[in-house]
């Protein structure tokens, strides 16, 4: 099982976190799935962390990994 | 004023030697909005040798809630932010050389501005400028500190050429629509928290305490009581066009820049963004109308009345936009990026 956490405005659509089975999927696959489920826009440029470490789109998720989606913001 | 920096010199991370280093350094701050104001004030008070600050806008009433260098008088006079910032910074610390530039930080201009600069502080409101800043930083080997905030949420990351991954490693492309303060709102403490992270990093770099520089990507949400730190050691992307072996500095090339044109005979500027892609028009319209903007639309475009400045902007599905009510290219670009990020 995996815990998937959402940050900033993603949380308005998807909530604080969800638990789902994501082992074996790549980050890109998980992004696509989650984007579809919660109609999240522009998920491609959302940064991903696995167990508090940056993860690229090709990275494969292991059982028990905690995944966080962190959207870069631009206000200044 | 021998006593002026005594408390900072007492701090072991800086000391007398660190203070002398800070005194000898030149910082370039891109943007004089909320982050620019705060960063500039801290660095001026800390005794930085020279501060160059560039901004293309003037002070408006809606800035005063969080942009700490400005006053009601500046709003009444419609002073350009760079000019108002210069006046205030010189009043705060006359030891500091302040160069204020009223203008647009285009890639071409950034290559000029970076000469002799030791550090760039990001205080801009859009990713197009940040990507250009990132390329200039890599090309001329000058560190920069990313900072951004919206709502109660903020983030910062320090980029040191040759050591850390760069912004292009992390994003790989310009986010099509980043949330901005004009679309997502913003509270003062989120601004201050980003400023605290950016200025702490600035002081470490200016004092040359490289060991102390933060390598993690920080993000926080002050309303939801969260703080997270992400390790970035594996984020460096070998094929990165900005910092990889076969680098081309793509965001310094003309074809990757946003294009603005005055439409002949009409009081209108057309804006063509550097990235092509589909804008979620319905969501954007919903967001803007919930913020009180007058929005009309159909499946192909939305039209937004910008009551603050009197213009109207029409945004098409492919990201192209028309700003009606101005012939000023820089102003139109600023209006566009405030909404689109």
Interface residues (C-beta under 8 A of the other chain):
Chain A: X7 X8 X9 X11 X41 X42 X44 X45 X47 X49 X52 X53 X54 X55 X56 X68 X70 X71 X72 X73 X74 X75 X76
Chain B: X31 X33 X34 X35 X36 X122 X123 X124 X125 X126 X127 X130 X147 X148 X149 X150 X151 X153 X154 X155 X165 X170 X171 X172 X173 X174 X175 X176 X177 X178 X179 X180 X181 X184 X186 X217 X219 X221 X224 X226 X228 X229 X230 X231 X232 X233 X234 X235 X237 X280 X283 X341
